[in-house]
């Protein structure tokens, strides 16, 4: 059975997987982001000049290690833990 976890992720046989290539990333109910490829960039120079935090804030992009699809993104302070999305139940 295949059901949608997010726009880029699906749950197949109780495992979270990439919706594009079906590469499994984690068991359902556990964090999947550690299995993704992480691309981290400072927000300085991205978009508007309004960013006051400069290098203190990074853009994290979580990419499928199988096909390169963008799975999720978040902004964070360097060294902060990932914002983990987990399906309950």
PyMOL Python script that loads the backbone (N, CA, C, O; Angstrom):
from pymol import cmd

cmd.read_pdbstr("""\
ATOM      1  N   UNK A   1       0.836  -1.171   0.000  1.00  0.00           N
ATOM      2  CA  UNK A   1       0.000   0.000   0.000  1.00  0.00           C
ATOM      3  C   UNK A   1       0.892   1.250   0.000  1.00  0.00           C
ATOM      4  O   UNK A   1       1.877   1.325   0.735  1.00  0.00           O
ATOM      5  N   UNK A   2       0.533   2.209  -0.823  1.00  0.00           N
ATOM      6  CA  UNK A   2       1.296   3.450  -0.960  1.00  0.00           C
ATOM      7  C   UNK A   2       0.394   4.615  -0.566  1.00  0.00           C
ATOM      8  O   UNK A   2      -0.707   4.764  -1.096  1.00  0.00           O
ATOM      9  N   UNK A   3       0.871   5.447   0.377  1.00  0.00           N
ATOM     10  CA  UNK A   3       0.111   6.643   0.746  1.00  0.00           C
ATOM     11  C   UNK A   3       1.058   7.835   0.847  1.00  0.00           C
ATOM     12  O   UNK A   3       2.258   7.682   1.073  1.00  0.00           O
ATOM     13  N   UNK A   4       0.503   8.990   0.677  1.00  0.00           N
ATOM     14  CA  UNK A   4       1.274  10.234   0.627  1.00  0.00           C
ATOM     15  C   UNK A   4       1.673  10.674   2.034  1.00  0.00           C
ATOM     16  O   UNK A   4       0.830  10.728   2.929  1.00  0.00           O
ATOM     17  N   UNK A   5       2.948  10.986   2.232  1.00  0.00           N
ATOM     18  CA  UNK A   5       3.468  11.550   3.480  1.00  0.00           C
ATOM     19  C   UNK A   5       3.576  13.066   3.340  1.00  0.00           C
ATOM     20  O   UNK A   5       3.238  13.815   4.256  1.00  0.00           O
ATOM     21  N   UNK A   6       4.052  13.499   2.179  1.00  0.00           N
ATOM     22  CA  UNK A   6       4.143  14.915   1.808  1.00  0.00           C
ATOM     23  C   UNK A   6       4.165  14.958   0.286  1.00  0.00           C
ATOM     24  O   UNK A   6       3.987  13.931  -0.369  1.00  0.00           O
ATOM     25  N   UNK A   7       4.378  16.115  -0.266  1.00  0.00           N
ATOM     26  CA  UNK A   7       4.423  16.217  -1.732  1.00  0.00           C
ATOM     27  C   UNK A   7       5.577  15.395  -2.322  1.00  0.00           C
ATOM     28  O   UNK A   7       5.467  14.872  -3.431  1.00  0.00           O
ATOM     29  N   UNK A   8       6.676  15.285  -1.580  1.00  0.00           N
ATOM     30  CA  UNK A   8       7.871  14.616  -2.089  1.00  0.00           C
ATOM     31  C   UNK A   8       8.124  13.241  -1.481  1.00  0.00           C
ATOM     32  O   UNK A   8       9.026  12.528  -1.921  1.00  0.00           O
ATOM     33  N   UNK A   9       7.336  12.860  -0.472  1.00  0.00           N
ATOM     34  CA  UNK A   9       7.564  11.595   0.226  1.00  0.00           C
ATOM     35  C   UNK A   9       6.295  10.752   0.267  1.00  0.00           C
ATOM     36  O   UNK A   9       5.183  11.276   0.309  1.00  0.00           O
ATOM     37  N   UNK A  10       6.486   9.436   0.253  1.00  0.00           N
ATOM     38  CA  UNK A  10       5.371   8.498   0.360  1.00  0.00           C
ATOM     39  C   UNK A  10       5.709   7.444   1.411  1.00  0.00           C
ATOM     40  O   UNK A  10       6.869   7.263   1.778  1.00  0.00           O
ATOM     41  N   UNK A  11       4.684   6.761   1.882  1.00  0.00           N
ATOM     42  CA  UNK A  11       4.877   5.618   2.768  1.00  0.00           C
ATOM     43  C   UNK A  11       4.524   4.378   1.970  1.00  0.00           C
ATOM     44  O   UNK A  11       3.402   4.237   1.484  1.00  0.00           O
ATOM     45  N   UNK A  12       5.494   3.477   1.838  1.00  0.00           N
ATOM     46  CA  UNK A  12       5.318   2.224   1.105  1.00  0.00           C
ATOM     47  C   UNK A  12       5.751   1.091   2.029  1.00  0.00           C
ATOM     48  O   UNK A  12       6.880   1.086   2.520  1.00  0.00           O
ATOM     49  N   UNK A  13       4.864   0.138   2.266  1.00  0.00           N
ATOM     50  CA  UNK A  13       5.176  -1.000   3.141  1.00  0.00           C
ATOM     51  C   UNK A  13       5.768  -0.546   4.474  1.00  0.00           C
ATOM     52  O   UNK A  13       6.759  -1.105   4.945  1.00  0.00           O
ATOM     53  N   UNK A  14       5.153   0.470   5.077  1.00  0.00           N
ATOM     54  CA  UNK A  14       5.541   0.996   6.382  1.00  0.00           C
ATOM     55  C   UNK A  14       6.943   1.607   6.403  1.00  0.00           C
ATOM     56  O   UNK A  14       7.586   1.669   7.451  1.00  0.00           O
ATOM     57  N   UNK A  15       7.419   2.066   5.217  1.00  0.00           N
ATOM     58  CA  UNK A  15       8.702   2.775   5.125  1.00  0.00           C
ATOM     59  C   UNK A  15       8.483   4.093   4.404  1.00  0.00           C
ATOM     60  O   UNK A  15       7.724   4.154   3.437  1.00  0.00           O
ATOM     61  N   UNK A  16       9.139   5.144   4.867  1.00  0.00           N
ATOM     62  CA  UNK A  16       9.086   6.440   4.197  1.00  0.00           C
ATOM     63  C   UNK A  16      10.066   6.395   3.039  1.00  0.00           C
ATOM     64  O   UNK A  16      11.216   5.988   3.201  1.00  0.00           O
ATOM     65  N   UNK A  17       9.592   6.823   1.849  1.00  0.00           N
ATOM     66  CA  UNK A  17      10.410   6.734   0.638  1.00  0.00           C
ATOM     67  C   UNK A  17      10.219   7.978  -0.221  1.00  0.00           C
ATOM     68  O   UNK A  17       9.251   8.720  -0.057  1.00  0.00           O
ATOM     69  N   UNK A  18      11.151   8.192  -1.131  1.00  0.00           N
ATOM     70  CA  UNK A  18      11.047   9.280  -2.102  1.00  0.00           C
ATOM     71  C   UNK A  18       9.871   8.997  -3.033  1.00  0.00           C
ATOM     72  O   UNK A  18       9.731   7.882  -3.535  1.00  0.00           O
ATOM     73  N   UNK A  19       9.033   9.994  -3.264  1.00  0.00           N
ATOM     74  CA  UNK A  19       7.874   9.815  -4.145  1.00  0.00           C
ATOM     75  C   UNK A  19       8.292   9.654  -5.601  1.00  0.00           C
ATOM     76  O   UNK A  19       7.563   9.044  -6.383  1.00  0.00           O
ATOM     77  N   UNK A  20       9.451  10.189  -5.981  1.00  0.00           N
ATOM     78  CA  UNK A  20       9.886  10.106  -7.374  1.00  0.00           C
ATOM     79  C   UNK A  20      10.507   8.747  -7.708  1.00  0.00           C
ATOM     80  O   UNK A  20      10.133   8.124  -8.702  1.00  0.00           O
ATOM     81  N   UNK A  21      11.458   8.281  -6.878  1.00  0.00           N
ATOM     82  CA  UNK A  21      12.184   7.049  -7.237  1.00  0.00           C
ATOM     83  C   UNK A  21      11.905   5.879  -6.297  1.00  0.00           C
ATOM     84  O   UNK A  21      12.390   4.773  -6.537  1.00  0.00           O
ATOM     85  N   UNK A  22      11.131   6.100  -5.230  1.00  0.00           N
ATOM     86  CA  UNK A  22      10.744   5.075  -4.254  1.00  0.00           C
ATOM     87  C   UNK A  22      11.905   4.575  -3.397  1.00  0.00           C
ATOM     88  O   UNK A  22      11.794   3.520  -2.773  1.00  0.00           O
ATOM     89  N   UNK A  23      13.016   5.314  -3.354  1.00  0.00           N
ATOM     90  CA  UNK A  23      14.127   4.902  -2.495  1.00  0.00           C
ATOM     91  C   UNK A  23      13.702   5.019  -1.029  1.00  0.00           C
ATOM     92  O   UNK A  23      13.272   6.089  -0.599  1.00  0.00           O
ATOM     93  N   UNK A  24      13.817   3.932  -0.255  1.00  0.00           N
ATOM     94  CA  UNK A  24      13.443   3.976   1.161  1.00  0.00           C
ATOM     95  C   UNK A  24      14.420   4.840   1.961  1.00  0.00           C
ATOM     96  O   UNK A  24      15.629   4.804   1.730  1.00  0.00           O
ATOM     97  N   UNK A  25      13.882   5.614   2.899  1.00  0.00           N
ATOM     98  CA  UNK A  25      14.708   6.492   3.722  1.00  0.00           C
ATOM     99  C   UNK A  25      14.669   6.115   5.203  1.00  0.00           C
ATOM    100  O   UNK A  25      15.683   6.221   5.892  1.00  0.00           O
ATOM    101  N   UNK A  26      13.520   5.681   5.695  1.00  0.00           N
ATOM    102  CA  UNK A  26      13.398   5.347   7.119  1.00  0.00           C
ATOM    103  C   UNK A  26      12.115   4.569   7.356  1.00  0.00           C
ATOM    104  O   UNK A  26      11.200   4.587   6.533  1.00  0.00           O
ATOM    105  N   UNK A  27      12.061   3.891   8.481  1.00  0.00           N
ATOM    106  CA  UNK A  27      10.816   3.242   8.889  1.00  0.00           C
ATOM    107  C   UNK A  27       9.791   4.314   9.231  1.00  0.00           C
ATOM    108  O   UNK A  27      10.147   5.371   9.753  1.00  0.00           O
ATOM    109  N   UNK A  28       8.528   4.049   8.941  1.00  0.00           N
ATOM    110  CA  UNK A  28       7.463   4.978   9.300  1.00  0.00           C
ATOM    111  C   UNK A  28       7.478   5.178  10.812  1.00  0.00           C
ATOM    112  O   UNK A  28       7.638   4.219  11.567  1.00  0.00           O
ATOM    113  N   UNK A  29       7.312   6.417  11.252  1.00  0.00           N
ATOM    114  CA  UNK A  29       7.337   6.723  12.674  1.00  0.00           C
ATOM    115  C   UNK A  29       8.703   7.126  13.191  1.00  0.00           C
ATOM    116  O   UNK A  29       8.841   7.483  14.361  1.00  0.00           O
ATOM    117  N   UNK A  30       9.728   7.073  12.327  1.00  0.00           N
ATOM    118  CA  UNK A  30      11.073   7.497  12.709  1.00  0.00           C
ATOM    119  C   UNK A  30      11.526   8.626  11.782  1.00  0.00           C
ATOM    120  O   UNK A  30      11.016   8.741  10.667  1.00  0.00           O
ATOM    121  N   UNK A  31      12.468   9.457  12.218  1.00  0.00           N
ATOM    122  CA  UNK A  31      12.937  10.562  11.376  1.00  0.00           C
ATOM    123  C   UNK A  31      13.610  10.069  10.093  1.00  0.00           C
ATOM    124  O   UNK A  31      14.429   9.150  10.130  1.00  0.00           O
ATOM    125  N   UNK A  32      13.263  10.680   8.964  1.00  0.00           N
ATOM    126  CA  UNK A  32      13.824  10.295   7.669  1.00  0.00           C
ATOM    127  C   UNK A  32      14.958  11.220   7.226  1.00  0.00           C
ATOM    128  O   UNK A  32      15.773  10.830   6.390  1.00  0.00           O
ATOM    129  N   UNK A  33      15.026  12.433   7.767  1.00  0.00           N
ATOM    130  CA  UNK A  33      16.007  13.418   7.289  1.00  0.00           C
ATOM    131  C   UNK A  33      17.468  12.966   7.419  1.00  0.00           C
ATOM    132  O   UNK A  33      18.268  13.298   6.545  1.00  0.00           O
ATOM    133  N   UNK A  34      17.853  12.224   8.467  1.00  0.00           N
ATOM    134  CA  UNK A  34      19.246  11.774   8.529  1.00  0.00           C
ATOM    135  C   UNK A  34      19.666  10.888   7.347  1.00  0.00           C
ATOM    136  O   UNK A  34      20.858  10.787   7.056  1.00  0.00           O
ATOM    137  N   UNK A  35      18.716  10.251   6.666  1.00  0.00           N
ATOM    138  CA  UNK A  35      19.039   9.391   5.520  1.00  0.00           C
ATOM    139  C   UNK A  35      19.132  10.167   4.213  1.00  0.00           C
ATOM    140  O   UNK A  35      19.614   9.639   3.211  1.00  0.00           O
ATOM    141  N   UNK A  36      18.674  11.414   4.215  1.00  0.00           N
ATOM    142  CA  UNK A  36      18.719  12.239   3.001  1.00  0.00           C
ATOM    143  C   UNK A  36      20.091  12.895   2.870  1.00  0.00           C
ATOM    144  O   UNK A  36      20.835  13.003   3.844  1.00  0.00           O
ATOM    145  N   UNK A  37      20.414  13.328   1.656  1.00  0.00           N
ATOM    146  CA  UNK A  37      21.630  14.113   1.438  1.00  0.00           C
ATOM    147  C   UNK A  37      21.328  15.543   1.864  1.00  0.00           C
ATOM    148  O   UNK A  37      20.306  16.103   1.465  1.00  0.00           O
ATOM    149  N   UNK A  38      22.196  16.137   2.663  1.00  0.00           N
ATOM    150  CA  UNK A  38      21.984  17.487   3.183  1.00  0.00           C
ATOM    151  C   UNK A  38      22.830  18.485   2.408  1.00  0.00           C
ATOM    152  O   UNK A  38      24.039  18.309   2.258  1.00  0.00           O
ATOM    153  N   UNK A  39      22.178  19.542   1.914  1.00  0.00           N
ATOM    154  CA  UNK A  39      22.865  20.671   1.290  1.00  0.00           C
ATOM    155  C   UNK A  39      22.562  21.876   2.165  1.00  0.00           C
ATOM    156  O   UNK A  39      21.402  22.261   2.314  1.00  0.00           O
ATOM    157  N   UNK A  40      23.595  22.471   2.745  1.00  0.00           N
ATOM    158  CA  UNK A  40      23.416  23.578   3.673  1.00  0.00           C
ATOM    159  C   UNK A  40      24.103  24.820   3.116  1.00  0.00           C
ATOM    160  O   UNK A  40      25.271  24.760   2.729  1.00  0.00           O
ATOM    161  N   UNK A  41      23.386  25.949   3.070  1.00  0.00           N
ATOM    162  CA  UNK A  41      23.919  27.200   2.527  1.00  0.00           C
ATOM    163  C   UNK A  41      23.554  28.350   3.450  1.00  0.00           C
ATOM    164  O   UNK A  41      22.451  28.368   3.998  1.00  0.00           O
ATOM    165  N   UNK A  42      24.462  29.322   3.639  1.00  0.00           N
ATOM    166  CA  UNK A  42      24.081  30.505   4.413  1.00  0.00           C
ATOM    167  C   UNK A  42      23.016  31.289   3.658  1.00  0.00           C
ATOM    168  O   UNK A  42      23.013  31.313   2.427  1.00  0.00           O
ATOM    169  N   UNK A  43      22.120  31.925   4.386  1.00  0.00           N
ATOM    170  CA  UNK A  43      21.061  32.676   3.712  1.00  0.00           C
ATOM    171  C   UNK A  43      21.565  34.007   3.164  1.00  0.00           C
ATOM    172  O   UNK A  43      20.858  34.656   2.394  1.00  0.00           O
ATOM    173  N   UNK A  44      22.759  34.423   3.538  1.00  0.00           N
ATOM    174  CA  UNK A  44      23.333  35.652   3.001  1.00  0.00           C
ATOM    175  C   UNK A  44      23.387  35.558   1.487  1.00  0.00           C
ATOM    176  O   UNK A  44      23.894  34.577   0.941  1.00  0.00           O
ATOM    177  N   UNK A  45      22.877  36.556   0.815  1.00  0.00           N
ATOM    178  CA  UNK A  45      22.892  36.561  -0.645  1.00  0.00           C
ATOM    179  C   UNK A  45      21.710  35.862  -1.282  1.00  0.00           C
ATOM    180  O   UNK A  45      21.557  35.908  -2.503  1.00  0.00           O
ATOM    181  N   UNK A  46      20.873  35.219  -0.493  1.00  0.00           N
ATOM    182  CA  UNK A  46      19.682  34.568  -1.036  1.00  0.00           C
ATOM    183  C   UNK A  46      18.514  35.539  -0.949  1.00  0.00           C
ATOM    184  O   UNK A  46      18.113  35.927   0.149  1.00  0.00           O
ATOM    185  N   UNK A  47      17.977  35.926  -2.064  1.00  0.00           N
ATOM    186  CA  UNK A  47      16.791  36.779  -2.063  1.00  0.00           C
ATOM    187  C   UNK A  47      17.061  38.197  -1.609  1.00  0.00           C
ATOM    188  O   UNK A  47      18.007  38.837  -2.070  1.00  0.00           O
ATOM    189  N   UNK A  48      16.240  38.681  -0.714  1.00  0.00           N
ATOM    190  CA  UNK A  48      16.231  40.071  -0.272  1.00  0.00           C
ATOM    191  C   UNK A  48      17.470  40.435   0.545  1.00  0.00           C
ATOM    192  O   UNK A  48      18.104  39.575   1.155  1.00  0.00           O
ATOM    193  N   UNK A  49      17.795  41.706   0.543  1.00  0.00           N
ATOM    194  CA  UNK A  49      18.886  42.225   1.370  1.00  0.00           C
ATOM    195  C   UNK A  49      18.446  42.413   2.820  1.00  0.00           C
ATOM    196  O   UNK A  49      19.229  42.889   3.642  1.00  0.00           O
ATOM    197  N   UNK A  50      17.233  42.053   3.139  1.00  0.00           N
ATOM    198  CA  UNK A  50      16.676  42.287   4.471  1.00  0.00           C
ATOM    199  C   UNK A  50      17.198  41.338   5.537  1.00  0.00           C
ATOM    200  O   UNK A  50      16.985  41.578   6.726  1.00  0.00           O
ATOM    201  N   UNK A  51      17.866  40.286   5.150  1.00  0.00           N
ATOM    202  CA  UNK A  51      18.331  39.311   6.137  1.00  0.00           C
ATOM    203  C   UNK A  51      19.299  39.986   7.086  1.00  0.00           C
ATOM    204  O   UNK A  51      20.364  40.441   6.669  1.00  0.00           O
ATOM    205  N   UNK A  52      18.946  40.054   8.339  1.00  0.00           N
ATOM    206  CA  UNK A  52      19.791  40.682   9.338  1.00  0.00           C
ATOM    207  C   UNK A  52      20.709  39.651   9.977  1.00  0.00           C
ATOM    208  O   UNK A  52      21.791  39.997  10.452  1.00  0.00           O
ATOM    209  N   UNK A  53      20.299  38.406   9.995  1.00  0.00           N
ATOM    210  CA  UNK A  53      21.051  37.359  10.673  1.00  0.00           C
ATOM    211  C   UNK A  53      22.319  36.975   9.924  1.00  0.00           C
ATOM    212  O   UNK A  53      23.251  36.441  10.525  1.00  0.00           O
ATOM    213  N   UNK A  54      22.367  37.238   8.623  1.00  0.00           N
ATOM    214  CA  UNK A  54      23.559  36.927   7.832  1.00  0.00           C
ATOM    215  C   UNK A  54      23.950  35.471   7.900  1.00  0.00           C
ATOM    216  O   UNK A  54      23.133  34.589   7.637  1.00  0.00           O
ATOM    217  N   UNK A  55      25.206  35.213   8.256  1.00  0.00           N
ATOM    218  CA  UNK A  55      25.722  33.844   8.296  1.00  0.00           C
ATOM    219  C   UNK A  55      25.210  33.046   9.489  1.00  0.00           C
ATOM    220  O   UNK A  55      25.489  31.853   9.603  1.00  0.00           O
ATOM    221  N   UNK A  56      24.462  33.695  10.378  1.00  0.00           N
ATOM    222  CA  UNK A  56      23.952  32.985  11.548  1.00  0.00           C
ATOM    223  C   UNK A  56      22.780  32.069  11.201  1.00  0.00           C
ATOM    224  O   UNK A  56      22.388  31.245  12.027  1.00  0.00           O
ATOM    225  N   UNK A  57      22.217  32.191  10.012  1.00  0.00           N
ATOM    226  CA  UNK A  57      21.092  31.355   9.601  1.00  0.00           C
ATOM    227  C   UNK A  57      21.469  30.617   8.323  1.00  0.00           C
ATOM    228  O   UNK A  57      22.063  31.196   7.413  1.00  0.00           O
ATOM    229  N   UNK A  58      21.120  29.334   8.260  1.00  0.00           N
ATOM    230  CA  UNK A  58      21.407  28.540   7.068  1.00  0.00           C
ATOM    231  C   UNK A  58      20.112  27.989   6.471  1.00  0.00           C
ATOM    232  O   UNK A  58      19.129  27.766   7.177  1.00  0.00           O
ATOM    233  N   UNK A  59      20.138  27.781   5.178  1.00  0.00           N
ATOM    234  CA  UNK A  59      19.065  27.090   4.472  1.00  0.00           C
ATOM    235  C   UNK A  59      19.506  25.647   4.325  1.00  0.00           C
ATOM    236  O   UNK A  59      20.564  25.372   3.759  1.00  0.00           O
ATOM    237  N   UNK A  60      18.704  24.728   4.830  1.00  0.00           N
ATOM    238  CA  UNK A  60      18.986  23.296   4.696  1.00  0.00           C
ATOM    239  C   UNK A  60      18.064  22.723   3.639  1.00  0.00           C
ATOM    240  O   UNK A  60      16.849  22.916   3.688  1.00  0.00           O
ATOM    241  N   UNK A  61      18.646  22.021   2.687  1.00  0.00           N
ATOM    242  CA  UNK A  61      17.866  21.328   1.665  1.00  0.00           C
ATOM    243  C   UNK A  61      18.145  19.836   1.812  1.00  0.00           C
ATOM    244  O   UNK A  61      19.297  19.402   1.810  1.00  0.00           O
ATOM    245  N   UNK A  62      17.085  19.071   1.937  1.00  0.00           N
ATOM    246  CA  UNK A  62      17.189  17.621   2.087  1.00  0.00           C
ATOM    247  C   UNK A  62      16.865  16.994   0.737  1.00  0.00           C
ATOM    248  O   UNK A  62      15.766  17.165   0.209  1.00  0.00           O
ATOM    249  N   UNK A  63      17.829  16.270   0.189  1.00  0.00           N
ATOM    250  CA  UNK A  63      17.757  15.760  -1.177  1.00  0.00           C
ATOM    251  C   UNK A  63      17.788  14.234  -1.155  1.00  0.00           C
ATOM    252  O   UNK A  63      18.512  13.635  -0.361  1.00  0.00           O
ATOM    253  N   UNK A  64      17.001  13.611  -2.028  1.00  0.00           N
ATOM    254  CA  UNK A  64      16.997  12.150  -2.134  1.00  0.00           C
ATOM    255  C   UNK A  64      18.376  11.669  -2.585  1.00  0.00           C
ATOM    256  O   UNK A  64      18.896  12.157  -3.589  1.00  0.00           O
ATOM    257  N   UNK A  65      18.976  10.722  -1.862  1.00  0.00           N
ATOM    258  CA  UNK A  65      20.273  10.196  -2.276  1.00  0.00           C
ATOM    259  C   UNK A  65      20.187   9.305  -3.514  1.00  0.00           C
ATOM    260  O   UNK A  65      21.209   8.978  -4.117  1.00  0.00           O
ATOM    261  N   UNK A  66      18.975   8.915  -3.893  1.00  0.00           N
ATOM    262  CA  UNK A  66      18.807   8.065  -5.066  1.00  0.00           C
ATOM    263  C   UNK A  66      18.669   8.828  -6.365  1.00  0.00           C
ATOM    264  O   UNK A  66      19.340   8.518  -7.349  1.00  0.00           O
ATOM    265  N   UNK A  67      17.789   9.839  -6.373  1.00  0.00           N
ATOM    266  CA  UNK A  67      17.495  10.536  -7.636  1.00  0.00           C
ATOM    267  C   UNK A  67      17.769  12.036  -7.601  1.00  0.00           C
ATOM    268  O   UNK A  67      17.696  12.693  -8.640  1.00  0.00           O
ATOM    269  N   UNK A  68      18.083  12.592  -6.434  1.00  0.00           N
ATOM    270  CA  UNK A  68      18.386  14.015  -6.336  1.00  0.00           C
ATOM    271  C   UNK A  68      17.180  14.918  -6.178  1.00  0.00           C
ATOM    272  O   UNK A  68      17.326  16.140  -6.212  1.00  0.00           O
ATOM    273  N   UNK A  69      15.989  14.356  -6.007  1.00  0.00           N
ATOM    274  CA  UNK A  69      14.785  15.178  -5.827  1.00  0.00           C
ATOM    275  C   UNK A  69      14.865  15.940  -4.505  1.00  0.00           C
ATOM    276  O   UNK A  69      15.342  15.409  -3.502  1.00  0.00           O
ATOM    277  N   UNK A  70      14.396  17.187  -4.513  1.00  0.00           N
ATOM    278  CA  UNK A  70      14.320  17.970  -3.283  1.00  0.00           C
ATOM    279  C   UNK A  70      13.157  17.434  -2.454  1.00  0.00           C
ATOM    280  O   UNK A  70      12.011  17.449  -2.903  1.00  0.00           O
ATOM    281  N   UNK A  71      13.450  16.963  -1.251  1.00  0.00           N
ATOM    282  CA  UNK A  71      12.438  16.357  -0.391  1.00  0.00           C
ATOM    283  C   UNK A  71      11.842  17.348   0.601  1.00  0.00           C
ATOM    284  O   UNK A  71      10.655  17.277   0.919  1.00  0.00           O
ATOM    285  N   UNK A  72      12.668  18.269   1.088  1.00  0.00           N
ATOM    286  CA  UNK A  72      12.204  19.254   2.067  1.00  0.00           C
ATOM    287  C   UNK A  72      13.289  20.304   2.241  1.00  0.00           C
ATOM    288  O   UNK A  72      14.433  20.107   1.830  1.00  0.00           O
ATOM    289  N   UNK A  73      12.920  21.412   2.849  1.00  0.00           N
ATOM    290  CA  UNK A  73      13.903  22.444   3.191  1.00  0.00           C
ATOM    291  C   UNK A  73      13.465  23.110   4.483  1.00  0.00           C
ATOM    292  O   UNK A  73      12.291  23.081   4.852  1.00  0.00           O
ATOM    293  N   UNK A  74      14.437  23.714   5.166  1.00  0.00           N
ATOM    294  CA  UNK A  74      14.155  24.424   6.404  1.00  0.00           C
ATOM    295  C   UNK A  74      15.252  25.451   6.638  1.00  0.00           C
ATOM    296  O   UNK A  74      16.362  25.305   6.125  1.00  0.00           O
ATOM    297  N   UNK A  75      14.951  26.476   7.401  1.00  0.00           N
ATOM    298  CA  UNK A  75      15.979  27.407   7.842  1.00  0.00           C
ATOM    299  C   UNK A  75      16.283  27.098   9.297  1.00  0.00           C
ATOM    300  O   UNK A  75      15.398  26.711  10.060  1.00  0.00           O
ATOM    301  N   UNK A  76      17.552  27.275   9.676  1.00  0.00           N
ATOM    302  CA  UNK A  76      17.968  26.931  11.031  1.00  0.00           C
ATOM    303  C   UNK A  76      19.251  27.667  11.381  1.00  0.00           C
ATOM    304  O   UNK A  76      19.907  28.248  10.517  1.00  0.00           O
ATOM    305  N   UNK A  77      19.592  27.633  12.641  1.00  0.00           N
ATOM    306  CA  UNK A  77      20.904  28.092  13.071  1.00  0.00           C
ATOM    307  C   UNK A  77      21.878  26.937  12.874  1.00  0.00           C
ATOM    308  O   UNK A  77      21.498  25.783  13.071  1.00  0.00           O
ATOM    309  N   UNK A  78      23.127  27.215  12.491  1.00  0.00           N
ATOM    310  CA  UNK A  78      24.092  26.128  12.319  1.00  0.00           C
ATOM    311  C   UNK A  78      24.177  25.279  13.593  1.00  0.00           C
ATOM    312  O   UNK A  78      24.255  25.812  14.700  1.00  0.00           O
ATOM    313  N   UNK A  79      24.160  23.971  13.423  1.00  0.00           N
ATOM    314  CA  UNK A  79      24.243  23.061  14.555  1.00  0.00           C
ATOM    315  C   UNK A  79      22.919  22.711  15.204  1.00  0.00           C
ATOM    316  O   UNK A  79      22.866  21.805  16.035  1.00  0.00           O
ATOM    317  N   UNK A  80      21.840  23.412  14.845  1.00  0.00           N
ATOM    318  CA  UNK A  80      20.527  23.060  15.390  1.00  0.00           C
ATOM    319  C   UNK A  80      20.116  21.672  14.914  1.00  0.00           C
ATOM    320  O   UNK A  80      20.489  21.267  13.813  1.00  0.00           O
ATOM    321  N   UNK A  81      19.352  20.934  15.723  1.00  0.00           N
ATOM    322  CA  UNK A  81      18.845  19.638  15.256  1.00  0.00           C
ATOM    323  C   UNK A  81      17.841  19.839  14.123  1.00  0.00           C
ATOM    324  O   UNK A  81      17.243  20.906  13.984  1.00  0.00           O
ATOM    325  N   UNK A  82      17.669  18.793  13.319  1.00  0.00           N
ATOM    326  CA  UNK A  82      16.693  18.848  12.226  1.00  0.00           C
ATOM    327  C   UNK A  82      15.281  18.975  12.796  1.00  0.00           C
ATOM    328  O   UNK A  82      14.997  18.492  13.892  1.00  0.00           O
ATOM    329  N   UNK A  83      14.399  19.635  12.033  1.00  0.00           N
ATOM    330  CA  UNK A  83      12.974  19.655  12.352  1.00  0.00           C
ATOM    331  C   UNK A  83      12.389  18.380  11.757  1.00  0.00           C
ATOM    332  O   UNK A  83      12.110  18.325  10.560  1.00  0.00           O
ATOM    333  N   UNK A  84      12.205  17.372  12.574  1.00  0.00           N
ATOM    334  CA  UNK A  84      11.785  16.069  12.074  1.00  0.00           C
ATOM    335  C   UNK A  84      10.277  15.973  11.924  1.00  0.00           C
ATOM    336  O   UNK A  84       9.520  16.322  12.829  1.00  0.00           O
ATOM    337  N   UNK A  85       9.857  15.490  10.758  1.00  0.00           N
ATOM    338  CA  UNK A  85       8.453  15.219  10.467  1.00  0.00           C
ATOM    339  C   UNK A  85       8.239  13.723  10.628  1.00  0.00           C
ATOM    340  O   UNK A  85       8.916  12.921   9.984  1.00  0.00           O
ATOM    341  N   UNK A  86       7.305  13.348  11.481  1.00  0.00           N
ATOM    342  CA  UNK A  86       7.039  11.934  11.731  1.00  0.00           C
ATOM    343  C   UNK A  86       5.533  11.714  11.657  1.00  0.00           C
ATOM    344  O   UNK A  86       4.764  12.496  12.216  1.00  0.00           O
ATOM    345  N   UNK A  87       5.105  10.651  10.968  1.00  0.00           N
ATOM    346  CA  UNK A  87       3.692  10.277  10.935  1.00  0.00           C
ATOM    347  C   UNK A  87       3.377   9.455  12.169  1.00  0.00           C
ATOM    348  O   UNK A  87       4.025   8.441  12.430  1.00  0.00           O
ATOM    349  N   UNK A  88       2.403   9.882  12.911  1.00  0.00           N
ATOM    350  CA  UNK A  88       1.990   9.123  14.090  1.00  0.00           C
ATOM    351  C   UNK A  88       0.842   8.196  13.712  1.00  0.00           C
ATOM    352  O   UNK A  88      -0.036   8.551  12.927  1.00  0.00           O
ATOM    353  N   UNK A  89       0.871   7.011  14.287  1.00  0.00           N
ATOM    354  CA  UNK A  89      -0.234   6.084  14.065  1.00  0.00           C
ATOM    355  C   UNK A  89      -0.097   5.329  12.873  1.00  0.00           C
ATOM    356  O   UNK A  89      -0.958   4.507  12.561  1.00  0.00           O
TER     357      UNK A  89
END
""", "prot")
cmd.dss("prot")
cmd.show_as("cartoon", "prot")
cmd.util.cbc("prot")
cmd.orient("prot")
